[in-house]
Structures are given as structure tokens and as C-alpha cells.
Amino acid sequence: MQATSLGDIFSHPSFLSILLAILIVIANIMIGVSMLPQDIRMKRYKLHRYVYWAVLVSLGVFLVVTHRLLGNSLFNYLVLIYFVTIIPLSRKWNVTAHAIISSIGLVLLVGIAAFSIL
């Protein structure tokens, strides 16, 4: 069932979890940008890591709820694989590349919200 109004979107059981994941990714990108100076990096690294795990938990909750209601598409699982493999691997590359790849993850989450709920 596709949502047709704003009330339908917010009443969808899995929308709040994907919205939370999107907001947490935005916060994690902000934390990552704020830790660019070398003297702050080690202090905020743990916070950056914990917020990343919160994104994975929220995405997992979304997948479980969506699976129970409608079933997940291949795109949903590919985004999960992207978050579990590509983003942690990009951490070892250049900082700018990691930021770009994480931003692409944000766009993919918005795509999940658009194609799964709307």
C-alpha cells in the first residue's frame, strides 16, 4: 500500500525508523566533518562510530518491519550491504572519499524511503 497523504506517510509503521536513520546519518556526517582537525579526531572518533552503529540498527529495524508488512526489495538489501561493507572500507581511503561515499549512503536511504513508502 502506497501512502498518498502526509498522514499516511507518518502512520506507516516503518517510516519512522527510516526517517530516524536518515536523521542519524545527517548527524553522523556533521560529526565526521567536525572532527577533521587532527587534534579533535581521536576524541570524536568513538562518537562517530557509535552513531554509525545507530544507523545500522535503525536500518535493520526498518528492514524487519518492512519485511513483516510488505516484503523487502532487492534495493533495500543492497543499501544495507552498502552500509555494512562500502562505508567501513572507505574509512581507510581518503577522508574526502569517505565523506562522499557516506553522503551517497544518505541519498540511498532517501531512495529507500521514496520507493518503499511513497
C-alpha positions, 0 to 999 in steps of 0.5 A: 500500500502506497501512502498518498497523504502526509498522514499516511506517510507518518502512520506507516509503521516503518517510516519512522525508523527510516526517517530516524536513520536518515536523521542519524546519518545527517548527524553522523556526517556533521560529526565526521566533518567536525572532527577533521582537525587532527587534534579533535579526531581521536576524541570524536572518533568513538562518537562517530562510530557509535552513531554509525552503529545507530544507523545500522540498527535503525536500518535493520529495524526498518528492514524487519518491519518492512519485511513483516508488512510488505516484503523487502526489495532487492534495493533495500538489501543492497543499501544495507550491504552498502552500509555494512561493507562500502562505508567501513572500507572507505574509512581507510581511503581518503577522508574526502572519499569517505565523506562522499561515499557516506553522503551517497549512503544518505541519498540511498536511504532517501531512495529507500524511503521514496520507493518503499513508502511513497 
